[in-house]
Each structure stands twice: as structure tokens, then as C-alpha cells.
Amino acid sequence: MRIEGSIPNLSPSISSTQKPQLELQDGPDFGEMLMDVLKEVNANQQQARGMQNDFMTGQPVEIHDLMIAMEKASVSMQLTMTVRNKLLEAYQEVSRMQV
């Protein structure tokens, strides 16, 4: 999963009297990035499932490649679920704030 492009850059020279300001970048919005990540997780799941099916039907599959694909799919799904849970908690916290 690629997350390095989603962090906005902070101003490199910040003095003690300046407040940090985020630089706006032209790029994919949050929804597009989220869909890309979900598509990548889905691709990992499908690849692992395909390798499992090949292994179970007796086709030549290296066991270490199968295990790596399964772990990659598992870790990407766990990361996705953790991020989803944190976003849900943040949303619930914001919705509980009084204005």
C-alpha cells in the first residue's frame, strides 16, 4: 500500500513566530486515494486466492510464494481495517463535539 504521497508538505523554514501552513498540492483527492488503496487491497486478496486455488488443484505453485502472497493480503487487509476504525473513531469524536 502506498501512503507516502498522501502527506502534505509543511513549510521548510518555520520561525518561532510563524505558524505552520500546509501547502496545497494539485493531486488526487481523498476519495480517489481511498479507492486506489481499496483496489490494491482487493488485488492482493484476489492474487492470494488465485494462488491458493492453483495450489489446491495440484498446479505447480511455490509454497513460499503462496505464503508471501497470503501474508501480504492479510497485512494489507489488517492495515485497511485499522485505518477504517481510526477514521470512524475520529468521525464519532467530531460528531460528539458541541458547536
QUITAZI-V655877 format. One line per field, one symbol per residue. ss: DSSP state (@ for helix, = for strand, . for the rest). phi: phi as a letter, one per 20 degrees, with the letter a starting at -180 (. if undefined). Layout:
BEGIN
ss->???
phi->???
END
This chain:
BEGIN
ss->...@@@...=...........=.......@@@@@@@@@@@@@@@@@@@@@@@@@@@......@@@@@@@@@@@@@@@@@@@@@@@@@@@@@@@@@@...
phi->.ecfeeefeeffddefeeefceefdeafffffffffffffffffffffffffffffenffcffffffffffffffffffffffffffffffffffefee
END
